[in-house]
């Protein structure tokens, strides 16, 4: 597939006119034919609007509700997933409007589109969490940029490629969720979503426009009180999540080994 023929969506709130203008300038360097997608403004709705979100489990396992902005973000991405299914869009590139590209990004996307194996979701990430033994590289795309599998629950949904099968599985995972959408993308053990990462992703969240992870409420962990049920429910949840993600990661070892062997001379 040519990059120019790839369906590309850029998620943008109607009120964020400056972000839209900046993205138009950034995307002018690429061949992508993109469409701006009107994001859902979460603050306009109450929790009942967000079907599939389980606030009880969220507070039981993670200590706080999702913010309305997080739910609005989830709903925005979910609408695109459903649109892919309804319109039978085979592959889409989905971008948020607060990102910065490196020039090699388009070449990497093109290489991925030419891969001769079935994948469902590939997120473009830049995090040191992917630099350890637990990440399993599958193929070197270009200049030590790898498509890999990882058991880690890593946040990041600002840029990703998605197939229609991946969209169907993400919609399925959204029927009873308590994570932000980018962590739901990591829950492969629930329905065998083939969730991969591209690292380094060559696309970054703009430190000026994006979320500051050092002080944003999303990344501040709730304080634990030993005498509350959350202390024990959180412990049980972490054990379940860790066991599930590692079991799924290990179960893919042989298939990934065969895949790497078949691809070793491709790039």
C-alpha positions, 0 to 999 in steps of 0.5 A: 500500500502507498502511504498516500492511499492510507486512510489517516485521521487526526483527532482534534477538538473543534475549539483547538483551532491552533492545534489544528493549524500546527498539525496542518503545517507538520503534515505538509511534509508528508504524503498522507492524505488526512482527515481531521476527526472531531473529538468528543469533549468529555466535559460536556457529558456525565459518566452515563454517556460513556457506554462500556466504562465501569467506574466501579471497577476503576475505583476498586482496582485503580483508586480513582475514576477516569477524568472526563477528559480521558473518557472523551479521549477514549470515546473519540478513538472508539468512534474512529474504530467503529467507523473503520468497521462500518466503512470497511476500512482495512488499515488506518493511521490514527494521530492525535493533534499534539505530536511532533514527527521526525522525517523518517516517520513516513518511511517507517510507516511505508515499511510497515505497510509492506510487511508480509505478516498479519498484525492488528495494532502497532503503536509508535512509542518513544519510552525507555521502558522498551529498552530492556530484556522483556521486549521481543523485537520481531523485525528491524524496520529501518535504522534500528527501529523495531516492531516488537512485542512487549508484556508491559502496560505502556501508555501512549496512543498518540500515533498508531496503525490499526487494521479492521480486525484490530478495531473489532477487538478494541471495540470488544475490549471497550464493552467493559473497560476501566483503563484509559484507551491506550492501556486497554490496547495492552490487554491482549490476553483478553481477546488475543489482540495482536498489539505491537509497538514500534520503537523508537516511534519517530513521533513524539507528543509535543512537550508544549501541547501534550500532557506533562507526565510529571504533574498531570493528575492522570499520572499521580497515583492515589494515596493508599490507606492500609485500612481500606479495601483498595489496598487489597483489591489493588494487590489482587488486581496487580497480580492478575494483570501481571500474571495475565500479560506475562502468560500471553507474552510467553504464549507467543514465543514460538509464533514470534520465533517462526515469524522472526526466522521468516523475516530475517532476510527481508530487511 
